[in-house]
Amino acid sequence: MRHTLSLIVLLAISCAGLAQSRNVVLNVATNGNDAWSGTVAVPAYRGDDGPLATLAGAVAKARAARAAGADCVTVLLRTGTYTLNEPLVLSPEDSGASAALPFIITAYPDEKPIVSGGRALGGWKPVPGKSGLWQTEVPEVRAGQWYFRSLFVNGHRRQRARAPNTGFYHIVGDSPDGNPAHFKFKPGDIKKEWATNDDVEVVAMLAWADLRMPIRAVDETNQVVTLAGEPRPSNREKDAQYYIENAPDALDEPGEWYLDRQTGVLTYWAMPSEKMDRAEVIAPRLQDLMILQGDLAAKHSISNVVLRSLTFSYTDWTMGPNGYADTQAAVAVRGNVQAEGAVNCSVEDCVFTRLAGYALEFGRGCQQCRIVGNEMSDLGAGGVRLGEATKRSDPFDQCSGHVVTDNHIHHLGRVYVPAVGIFILQSGNNRVAHNYIHDLFYTAISVGWNWGYQETPCHDNLIEFNDLHNIGQGVLSDMGAIYTLGIQKGTVIRNNLIYDVNAYTYGGWGLYTDEGSSYMLLESNVVYRCKSAGFHQHYGRENILRNNIFALNREHELMRTREEDHISFTFTNNIVYFNSGDLLGSNWKNDQFIMDDNVYYDARPEARPSTMRFAGATLEQWRRRGHDLQSIIADPLFINPQRDIFRLAPDSPALRMGFKPIDLSTVGVRSRELRD
């Protein structure tokens, strides 16, 4: 009875209960049959009707229903795994009639269907004389018809054979250089025989990007390895971190696996708790799961499609024979569920997990879409991509106006370490709010894809009430929790909670306004415990920072790099509280910035107002340069900063100076009842 009532409520909401509409409900189940009608949820006892068996079958039935006059079609998936042989493609003919009469693909009430791009592997046998090792044969691999780079055992991503097992090797001196790339390694880290197996790869972290290339030659005498491809000239880092993947002799601990391309034999070292004769082992066959594809040439959008309460799992990744070198943010990696030319579509309360790329992408020609209440985790790349790298002048082709709220996005970059939690490229008028993003190796939210002072379509974005932490984790450099590029008129970054941003060498920042970031408002953010600084502006024009808290950042609290002949930013009515490093780092020489009405405090026991230094100057000297004339050096009286409680006591001097308390109670994912 509860399921029946839930279904009635769902359909009433889905199709707005319009009296004149004709609603069609199609059921899909793993025990269904695409020859049946799909109008009933369980097979009939006579075996002559029941649910459909596949998503493709449901889409075909939905098209037929609309052609027959249906206004609103809802596809309900029962619990089970729906394995795709190819990505499911929806086109303009699958559009809903209107926002009130959408085409919906959703879970049957209280059930949990999985849309999968994987295949189960069985036939496991123990390797004689080698405790813990198991093998199975995959004939399609031996025949050259299939090769996979990801493996999941009982729902857990397992590691391709890796050396070292934890941590990293270090390049000796300069980054990979030349064409093909080469670098020096420490004796014993790379073996000559790895060059004879074309599948052994070097994975190197170079500042803000990564490089993955097969090994082609090893000079053990001079400790020089030659790789297959060419590195990016912009990505350089001395003594960079790297590891080796997919070397057969690196299969040396539980949880690792190796696939022999020539024999098709898959070898896995089982975890102590795993019983391989009963384990679920999945190897992905697909790189994409679902595509919402408008007709870009004819300027015909796909619209009013809703994906709700579905789980998308098991995709793989690939690369060319020479590997790849990323430029930034894993920009070449697409979403495993992606859309082009999609208008007024929604992805709600879905789960994206065990994927190889970005989870979800709304790219060229996508407008006014909603991404709300989803969980995205264990991803090869990042969470959400909006827009594309290319600027589009035709209004139909532009990407804008999306809502990305209340998503839990975590444990990212499992393949492509520079991937971003929420990645906005050439796209404006978006709202990114109340997301919880953590445990990734690069930036949590990146906005903009323009270097320098050119006008861009990336404007009027609102980034607010996001909870962002455990970012960087010492793997890459030059990242921020919130990172911006280029002119962004009307963009507002406010009420975000940011902490624990840690880079490998330089650049673990909380708020990072990079190349040309201009005309933005950054207010009422709380930023603490970042490696390099709470705020860093590389270069930009006339940004405003007000009413923020920057606390307990380790090397510096604020940084400014490039001198220019215009005002970099206005910094006013902020609280800056620290107990290590210094207040201002990098370049503050030319005075093309405005700072006033701030509260500064050095919490070290030996510190005094007279010992505070502003880029080497005393407060009096600093004021003679025209800065912080009304600012004070005083304890702001946080309730308990040692326990990350940055509320202000009633007698705080910051309150007397007009600082407005920052309410963090609604930061991060909200309950369904409180969502917009």
Secondary structure, DSSP 8 states (H G I E B T S, - for coil): -HHHHHHHHHHHHHTTT-TT--EEEEEE-TT--TTS---SSS--TTSS---BS-HHHHHHHHHHHHHTT-SEEEEEE-SEEEE-SS-EEE-GGG--SSSSS-EEEEE-TT--EEEE-EEE----EE-TT-TTEEEEE-HHHHTTS---S--EETTEE-EESEESSSS-EE-EEEEEETTTTEEE--TTSS-GGGGGSTT-EEEEEETTEEEEEEEEEEETTTTEEEESS---TT---TT-EEEEES-GGG--STTEEEE-TTT-EEEEE--TT--TTT--EEEE--S--EEEE-BTTTTB-EESEEEES-EEE-------TT-EE--STTTT--EEEEEESEES-EEES-EEEEESSEEEEE-TT-BS-EEES-EEEEESS-SEEES-SS---SGGG-EE--EEES-EEES--SSSTT--SEEE-SEES-EEES-EEEEESS-SEEE----SS---S--S-EEES-EEEEESTTT-SSEEEEEE-SB-TT-EEES-EEEEE--SSS-EEEEEE-TTEES-EEES-EEEEESSEEEEESSEE-EEEES-EEE--SSEEEEE----SS--EEEES-EEEESSSEEEEE---S--SEEES-EEEE-STT--GGG--BTTB-HHHHHHTT--SS-EE----EEEGGGTEEEE-TT-HHHHTT------TT-S---GGG--
